[in-house]
Amino acid sequence: MTTGRDDDALHWGGDDDPTLDVGSASTPARAREHDGTDAEPLALPDGFTPLGRGSDQVGRIDADGTVVMPGDRAPLSNTMLVLLGVVSGVALLYTIGWIVGGLRLQGTADFLVSPIGYRAAFWLAVAAPALWFTTALVLTRTSKTWIRVTALVAGFALLVPWPFIMVGAVGSVAS
């Protein structure tokens, strides 16, 4: 007994279309009606767009045959991993800049604000780069790459350690 398509009782034009091949066991996932008992996920090959109710739950089949469901995330590219490493390094440098600059201004700040208020602001400033980096990663994990990069770069512009830049590690003391 053979199971080839040529042995079907009826042969229709266009039966050679690979999207109609539901009898082959080599396809990893097939687009079929969901009756509640299917163990395989609903997926369509690239080039097809699901429409209607439940279309947000339909995955896609990559060229290599792997099924990517809508909730699955693609791994980060090498460029994005390098960029995240550079951004995290700059966030660490910003943290060090806030520590050095803040400690340098501590004696002057005691005349302007209460010591408790200064210490609270100091530790918030020290933690801000790490908090921004973590928040940008968490809130943009399902967004496009350019949105994530924009959020991280915005942190560079907003969290510049001004006390370190204006006074520096040594500072300018008039002799």
Secondary structure, 3 states (H helix, E strand, C coil): CCCCHHHCCCCCCCCCCHHHCCCCCCCCCCCCCCCCCCCCCCEEECCCCCCCCCHHHCEEECCCCCEECCCCCCCCCHHHHHHHHHHHHHHHHHHHHHHHHHHHCHHHHHHHCCHHHHHHHHHHHHHHHHHHHHHHHHHCCCCCHHHHHHHHHHHHHHCCCHHHHHHCCCCCCCC
